[in-house]
Amino acid sequence: MELRDIFIALERPIYQMRSIKLANFVIDSRDVVPGSVFVAFQGERDDGHNYVSDAFNRGAQVAIIERDVVDERPVVDLRKDNDSVEFSNQTPVCLRVHSSLNALQEIAAYWRARHRPRVIGITGSVGKTTTKEVIHTVLQNRFRTLKSPGNLNNEIGLPLTLTQLDASFEHVVLEMGMYAEGEIARLAEIARPHVGVVTNVGPVHLERLGSLSAIARAKTELVKTLPVDGVAILNHDEPLVRDMAEHTKARVFTYGLSPEADLWADEIVSAGLNGIHFNLHYQGETINVRVPLLGRHSVHTALRATAVGLVEGMQWQGILSGLAADRTQLRLVAIPGPRNSWIFDDTYNASPASSIAALNLLEDLEGRKVAIMGDMLELGTYEDTGHRMVGRRAAQVADQLITVGDLGRVIGEEAHVIGMQASSIVHADTVDQAIEITPSILQDGDMVLVKGSRGVGLDRLVNALTQRTEPARPYDQPHPKGEQG
């Protein structure tokens, strides 16, 4: 991208501008490389405008700002209503806009429109990131494919990903999270997806939207935006997702565990740390598949990736090769712990469904099973019921249960009610307390699941148990309202 593209995207014509190549767009000054565009956001905890000078010192060519900054570089005011702006071709330069967020989104939408990749959009309450990673791995076997890195799935992260496009990319795989109704529609307006994948609808963030039907409406926004020649890939096993077929003009492709789905699986067997294997059925053909994904619930992830490969015209050899590839960037990872234990880090987020799925994985493993379960946040009216559901499953699976936080205590209480011995349940009020007591509880060869919402901070416990020393960054991506779902 060149600097002139930013002016065009923001509808400010500029003339006689020399070619000024830009390297990338970043929102953290520590990520700047020579030629970067630094986008400054205002925030309550941290304000990017305070780091504009640091960004320039690291080699940024441009800073997009929405308030005054302490820096000597020239400022071009793009808030004026005139048709064109004066620009001296001098960089580094600050571009003043009404809203840094709106500016980034308009630039990304313009840049997306300049290119012709096939865009795959993924949404759902849980499983988006793992699905994105596996779909990307499958598509990479045939196409040059861009994916949203990490959890860059919101109104900031998705545009940042699209600014990385160039003419060589044939496909883009984008995760789409949301905070409220209307946000996925906006992401789809920017990205213009051809294929929409919906994983599930669950009570994640029920506190915000009020009901499962409201969450379903928000997720339906993706399939509503698909073009007539697009494809909506829907989870047949979930009625709220299956019903989305009524709200799209695109072709519908279903996946699941029922023969009624277009693509379905049975004979699912978990091999613990060695992954899962199952039979895959499509158009009368049956294929035995083995994939290195953890837990029986991961068959749905494999089905989604297979479905995308099929609708994008891939042959079985390429699809199966992608499914079989090792993946080290998935959310739930196994890390060696103290006393020859294995720590299963699933601390990015938590809902009743994902927590029960993680406990199902723990059940498949050989050895003494330890479940460390923290609060599941933003469940609204489902809060007590959801935690008690997890407590019941934990009692069936775990030999030792450690609960963390006020809501985590409910998990332990329910586990005890249905028969788990009190001596097998330990509660920690805080993560620091859990860090203190857990090492003395672990035994040789334990399989240890650590699961809780991101806001609980159980990743600090994982770091302590595995002696990981990398510091946590202040944020992956800022969001003015909270976590995405």
Secondary structure, DSSP 8 states (H G I E B T S, - for coil): -BHHHHHHHTT----S----B---EESSGGG--TT-EEE----SS--GGGGHHHHHHTT-SEEEESS--S--S-EEE--S-SS-----S-SSEEEE-S-HHHHHHHHHHHHHHTS--EEEEEE-SS-HHHHHHHHHHHHHTTS-EEE--TT--STTHHHHHHTT--TT--EEEEE---SSTTHHHHHHHHH--SEEEE----STTHHHH-SHHHHHHHHHHHHHT--TT-EEEEETT-HHHHGGGGG-SSEEEEEESSTTSSEEEEEEEE-GGG-EEEEEEETTEEEEEEE--SSGGGHHHHHHHHHHHHHTT--HHHHHHHHHS--S--SSEEEE-GGG-EEEEE-S---HHHHHHHHHHHHHSSS-EEEEEE-----GGGHHHHHHHHHHHHHHH-SEEEEESHHHHHHHHHHHHTT--GGGEEEESSHHHHHHHHHHH--TT-EEEEE--GGG-THHHHHHHHT------S-SS--SS----
